[in-house]
């Protein structure tokens, strides 16, 4: 009996010797950031309240990074915090150590120049042209005597981008119609892009006696339009960021790969108030002839490009607030929900840290905005979020079942995407 108890005691001790350090390592690793962005010359505290130290690698000639090791800029106060003193713009890696001996986690650290941006909050029309023609689906072509054919079935897939037909670039739907019309039923060589890879396929049009024309039996899209909000304008580079989320095709659900696009002046005509289960929206007309800027990128965290009428976006620039500076509590958004006037509205940041464009849970508390819109509505995406005199992010999504609440993304995420 005594031997069995001794074996159990040793077994428990052995398990504890492995399990406790593992749990400690995992807990400490979870508490530390996954990445870090710092502003040149602005010291930042990394609060740990644990015996953790940090060292950085010596970055040499990476994206113009200083050759000075940032390790000299970190010091440890055991049980307190690590102080980061970014020297100059660049990238490096930081490794955290437990008790100055056991490596716990290595993260990417980016030092960016001091940045001030003009928060905008203006609603505009967004017009995007796809790279080629986006295939929405395939279908039947009705021929004579109720016969049907599906010439594109099994060859084209929803989400394909059609780039060329018989060597002719497909700049719009009319270009494809011309090629099909002129082929007289002969095979057509199609260059398409599917999941980033290009390939050639052969399609043979069939004659529709209903429409008296040759058809391929496909639905395509070459452009999309909508209303959105500009988040910021950089007067030094003339660049802008807007929406805070990407533009996705409503039929395929895919992020649109664009050839080009524009920001256009818009005139808001109505507000559809949001309610539980039914998100509201801003509606208006887009003045395509009044171009405010060029859209160059459509990404998961916003659209980006340059403005050509910067006078419309004059305002007081604000310093940016990095994600470690964002606090739970009061903030405000800038939004243009009627006319041309941009107003400030009070919100509350309720939680942090979901990522993927949902970095902040926000709650609209301003009675004026709640009265007019019910909270966050479609078209307000991109409204800048300001806290403690800093531009910290943009509104991105509304909760369908609670329009008073929604999400926001960090401004540093948008800037990283713009600068890629």
C-alpha positions in Angstrom: 0.0 0.0 0.0 2.8 2.4 1.0 4.6 1.7 -2.3 1.5 2.5 -4.3 1.0 5.8 -2.6 4.6 6.7 -3.1 4.3 6.0 -6.9 1.2 8.2 -7.1 2.9 11.0 -5.3 5.9 10.8 -7.7 3.6 10.6 -10.7 1.6 13.7 -9.5 4.9 15.5 -8.9 6.2 14.7 -12.3 3.1 15.8 -14.0 3.1 19.1 -12.0 6.7 19.7 -12.9 5.7 19.7 -16.6 2.2 21.1 -16.5 2.7 24.1 -14.2 5.6 25.6 -16.2 3.7 24.9 -19.5 0.5 26.7 -18.2 2.7 29.6 -16.9 4.4 29.9 -20.3 1.1 29.8 -22.2 -0.5 32.4 -19.9 2.4 34.8 -20.1 2.6 34.3 -23.9 -1.2 35.1 -24.2 -0.8 38.3 -22.1 1.9 39.7 -24.4 1.1 41.5 -27.7 1.1 39.6 -31.0 2.7 42.6 -32.8 3.6 46.1 -31.9 3.5 49.4 -33.8 5.4 52.4 -32.3 5.7 56.0 -33.4 9.1 57.4 -33.9 10.4 59.2 -30.8 7.4 58.4 -28.6 8.1 56.1 -25.7 5.6 53.3 -25.0 5.1 51.2 -21.9 4.4 47.5 -22.3 2.7 46.7 -19.0 3.3 43.1 -17.9 3.5 43.1 -14.1 5.7 40.0 -14.5 9.5 39.3 -14.5 9.8 39.7 -18.2 12.6 41.3 -20.2 12.8 42.1 -23.9 15.5 42.3 -26.5 15.4 43.3 -30.2 17.4 41.9 -33.1 19.8 44.3 -34.9 18.0 45.2 -38.1 20.4 46.0 -41.0 19.2 47.6 -44.2 15.6 46.2 -44.1 13.3 48.6 -45.8 15.7 51.4 -44.9 15.7 50.5 -41.2 18.3 52.0 -39.0 21.3 49.7 -38.3 21.2 50.6 -34.6 19.8 47.8 -32.5 16.6 48.9 -30.7 17.7 46.7 -27.8 19.4 49.7 -26.2 16.0 51.4 -26.1 14.4 48.7 -23.9 14.9 48.3 -20.2 13.3 46.1 -17.5 11.9 46.9 -14.2 11.1 43.5 -12.7 7.5 43.0 -11.9 6.6 46.4 -13.5 6.8 47.1 -17.3 9.0 47.3 -20.3 9.7 50.8 -21.8 10.1 51.0 -25.5 11.9 54.1 -26.9 11.6 53.9 -30.7 14.6 55.5 -32.4 13.7 55.9 -36.0 11.3 54.4 -38.6 11.9 50.8 -39.5 11.1 47.2 -38.6 12.6 44.8 -36.1 11.6 41.8 -34.0 11.2 41.8 -30.2 11.8 38.6 -28.1 10.4 38.5 -24.6 12.1 36.4 -21.9 10.9 35.1 -18.6 13.3 35.8 -15.8 15.7 37.1 -18.4 16.5 33.6 -19.5 13.6 31.6 -21.0 12.4 32.9 -24.4 8.6 33.1 -24.5 7.5 35.0 -27.6 9.0 36.8 -30.6 6.9 39.4 -32.3 7.2 41.8 -35.2 7.7 45.5 -34.2 7.3 48.4 -36.6 8.4 52.0 -35.9 6.5 54.5 -38.1 7.2 58.2 -38.6 5.2 60.7 -36.6 1.9 60.9 -38.3 -0.9 63.4 -38.3 -4.0 63.0 -40.5 -7.1 65.0 -41.2 -10.2 63.1 -40.0 -12.8 63.6 -42.7 -16.2 61.9 -42.1 -17.6 63.0 -45.5 -20.0 60.7 -47.4 -19.1 60.2 -51.0 -20.0 58.0 -53.9 -17.7 55.0 -54.6 -17.5 53.6 -58.1 -15.3 50.6 -58.8 -14.5 48.9 -62.0 -13.5 45.2 -61.9 -10.3 43.8 -63.3 -12.0 42.2 -66.3 -15.5 40.9 -66.0 -16.6 39.1 -62.9 -18.6 35.9 -63.5 -21.7 35.8 -61.3 -23.0 32.5 -62.6 -24.0 30.5 -65.7 -27.4 29.6 -67.1 -29.4 28.3 -70.0 -29.7 29.8 -73.5 -33.2 29.2 -75.1 -32.9 28.1 -78.7 -35.6 27.1 -81.1 -38.5 24.8 -80.3 -37.9 25.1 -76.5 -34.5 23.5 -76.8 -31.9 24.9 -74.3 -28.1 24.8 -74.0 -25.6 25.7 -71.3 -22.5 26.6 -73.2 -20.5 27.8 -70.2 -21.6 25.2 -67.6 -18.6 23.3 -66.2 -16.2 25.6 -67.9 -16.7 28.9 -66.0 -17.2 29.2 -62.3 -18.7 31.9 -60.1 -16.0 34.3 -59.2 -13.9 33.9 -62.3 -12.5 37.1 -63.9 -12.7 37.1 -67.7 -9.7 39.1 -68.9 -9.6 38.6 -72.7 -11.7 37.1 -75.5 -9.9 36.1 -78.6 -7.1 38.4 -77.6 -9.3 41.4 -77.0 -9.2 42.9 -73.5 -12.5 42.9 -71.8 -12.8 46.4 -70.4 -16.6 46.2 -70.0 -19.6 44.0 -70.8 -20.1 45.6 -74.1 -16.7 44.4 -75.3 -17.6 40.8 -74.6 -21.0 41.2 -76.4 -19.1 42.5 -79.5 -16.7 39.5 -79.6 -19.6 37.0 -79.2 -21.7 38.8 -81.8 -18.9 38.8 -84.4 -17.8 35.2 -83.9 -20.8 33.8 -85.8 -20.9 30.7 -83.5 -17.2 29.9 -83.7 -15.2 28.9 -80.7 -13.9 31.8 -78.5 -10.6 31.6 -76.6 -11.1 33.1 -73.2 -8.3 34.2 -70.8 -9.5 34.1 -67.3 -8.2 34.5 -63.8 -9.3 32.0 -61.1 -8.0 32.3 -57.5 -5.0 34.3 -58.6 -4.0 32.0 -61.5 -4.6 32.7 -65.2 -5.7 30.1 -67.7 -7.2 29.8 -71.2 -10.6 28.1 -71.8 -12.6 27.6 -75.0 -16.3 28.5 -75.2 -18.7 28.0 -78.1 -21.6 30.4 -78.3 -25.1 29.2 -79.3 -27.7 31.1 -81.2 -30.8 32.2 -79.2 -33.9 32.5 -81.4 -35.6 34.3 -78.5 -33.0 37.2 -78.5 -31.8 36.6 -82.1 -28.2 36.7 -81.1 -25.3 34.4 -80.1 -25.0 33.9 -76.3 -22.6 32.3 -73.8 -25.1 31.8 -71.0 -23.3 33.7 -68.4 -24.0 36.7 -66.1 -21.1 39.1 -65.5 -20.5 42.3 -63.7 -18.0 45.0 -64.7 -18.6 47.7 -62.0 -20.2 48.5 -58.7 -21.4 51.7 -57.0 -22.4 52.7 -53.5 -22.2 55.3 -50.7 -19.4 55.3 -48.1 -17.4 57.6 -45.8 -13.9 58.9 -46.1 -12.0 58.2 -42.9 -8.9 60.4 -43.3 -6.8 62.5 -45.6 -3.0 62.9 -45.5 -2.2 66.4 -46.7 1.5 65.5 -47.1 0.9 62.6 -49.6 -2.6 63.5 -50.8 -3.7 59.9 -49.9 -6.9 58.9 -48.3 -8.4 55.9 -46.6 -12.1 55.1 -46.5 -14.8 52.6 -45.5 -12.6 50.6 -43.0 -13.7 47.4 -44.8 -13.4 46.0 -48.2 -16.0 46.2 -51.1 -17.3 42.7 -51.7 -19.5 41.5 -54.6 -23.0 40.9 -53.4 -23.5 37.8 -55.5 -20.2 36.0 -55.1 -19.3 37.2 -51.6 -15.7 37.7 -52.8 -13.5 40.8 -52.3 -13.7 42.6 -55.6 -10.4 42.7 -57.5 -10.5 46.2 -59.1 -8.9 47.7 -62.2 -9.6 51.2 -61.1 -12.2 53.3 -59.3 -13.1 56.7 -58.2 -14.6 58.8 -55.4 -17.4 61.0 -56.6 -19.4 63.8 -55.0 -22.8 62.6 -53.7 -26.0 64.1 -52.6 -27.8 62.3 -49.7 -31.5 62.0 -50.3 -32.8 59.8 -47.5 -32.0 58.0 -44.3 -33.5 54.5 -43.8 -33.5 54.2 -40.0 -32.0 51.0 -38.6 -33.9 48.6 -36.4 -33.4 45.2 -34.9 -33.0 42.7 -37.7 -33.0 45.3 -40.5 -29.9 47.5 -40.9 -30.6 51.0 -42.1 -28.8 52.9 -44.8 -27.9 56.3 -46.2 -29.3 56.7 -49.8 -28.3 59.3 -52.3 -27.3 60.1 -55.8 -23.7 59.7 -57.1 -22.4 62.5 -59.4 -20.1 60.5 -61.6 -19.0 63.5 -63.5 -17.7 65.2 -60.3 -14.6 63.1 -59.4 -13.0 63.8 -56.1 -10.2 61.2 -56.2 -8.9 57.9 -57.6 -9.3 54.6 -55.8 -6.2 52.4 -56.3 -6.7 49.6 -53.8 -9.6 47.6 -52.4 -8.6 45.6 -49.3 -10.2 43.8 -46.4 -9.7 46.9 -44.3 -10.7 49.7 -46.6 -10.2 51.4 -49.9 -7.3 53.7 -50.6 -6.1 56.1 -53.2 -5.4 59.8 -53.9 -7.6 62.9 -53.8 -7.5 65.5 -56.5 -9.7 68.1 -54.8 -8.0 68.4 -51.4 -9.7 71.8 -50.7 -12.9 69.9 -49.9 -11.1 68.1 -47.1 -9.3 70.8 -45.3 -9.5 70.5 -41.5 -7.3 70.3 -38.4 -4.9 67.3 -38.6 -4.8 65.1 -35.5 -2.1 62.7 -34.3 -2.9 59.0 -34.7 -3.6 56.8 -31.7 -2.0 53.3 -31.8 -4.0 50.3 -30.6 -2.1 50.1 -27.3 -3.3 53.7 -26.7 -7.0 53.0 -27.3 -9.0 52.7 -24.1 -12.5 51.4 -23.2 -14.7 54.4 -22.6 -16.0 57.6 -24.2 -15.0 58.5 -27.8 -16.7 60.3 -30.8 -17.2 59.7 -34.5 -17.4 62.2 -37.3 -20.3 61.6 -39.7 -22.1 63.4 -42.6 -25.6 62.0 -42.5 -27.5 64.9 -44.1 -26.6 67.8 -46.3 -22.9 68.6 -46.5 -22.3 69.2 -42.7 -20.0 66.9 -40.8 -20.9 66.6 -37.1 -19.4 64.9 -34.0 -21.4 62.2 -32.3 -20.7 60.6 -28.9 -20.0 56.8 -28.7 -18.7 54.4 -26.1 -15.9 51.9 -26.8 -17.1 48.8 -25.0 -14.4 46.2 -25.7 -11.2 45.7 -27.7 -9.3 43.0 -29.5 -11.4 40.9 -32.0 -9.3 41.8 -35.0 -10.2 41.3 -38.7 -11.8 44.8 -38.9 -13.6 44.2 -35.6 -10.9 45.7 -33.3 -13.4 47.7 -31.2 -17.0 47.1 -30.2 -18.6 50.5 -30.2 -22.0 51.7 -28.9 -23.7 54.9 -30.2 -24.9 56.9 -27.2 -25.6 60.3 -28.9 -29.3 60.9 -28.8 -29.2 63.1 -32.0 -27.7 60.3 -34.0 -30.0 57.7 -32.5 -33.0 59.8 -33.3 -32.0 60.2 -37.0 -30.5 56.8 -37.9 -31.2 54.4 -35.0 -27.4 54.0 -34.6 -25.0 52.8 -37.3 -26.3 52.5 -40.8 -24.9 51.4 -44.1 -23.0 54.3 -45.7 -21.5 55.4 -42.3 -18.7 52.8 -42.7 -15.4 54.7 -42.6 -16.6 57.4 -40.1 -13.5 58.3 -38.2 -13.3 57.5 -34.5 -11.6 60.0 -32.2 -10.5 59.6 -28.6 -8.5 61.9 -26.4 -7.6 64.1 -29.3 -6.3 61.3 -31.5 -7.6 59.6 -34.6 -7.8 55.9 -33.5 -9.9 54.2 -36.2 -13.0 53.9 -38.3 -16.5 52.5 -38.0 -16.7 49.3 -40.1 -19.8 47.2 -39.3 -23.2 47.3 -37.6 -24.7 44.6 -35.5 -27.9 43.6 -37.4 -29.8 42.7 -34.3 -28.6 45.8 -32.4 -28.1 48.8 -34.7 -26.9 51.0 -31.8 -23.7 48.8 -31.7 -21.1 47.9 -34.2 -17.4 47.5 -34.8 -14.4 49.6 -35.7 -10.9 49.0 -37.0 -7.7 50.5 -35.7 -6.2 53.4 -37.7 -2.8 51.7 -37.6 -4.3 48.7 -39.5 -5.6 51.0 -42.2 -2.3 52.9 -42.5 -0.4 49.6 -42.7 -2.6 48.6 -45.6 -2.3 51.9 -47.4 1.5 51.9 -47.1 2.0 48.4 -48.5 
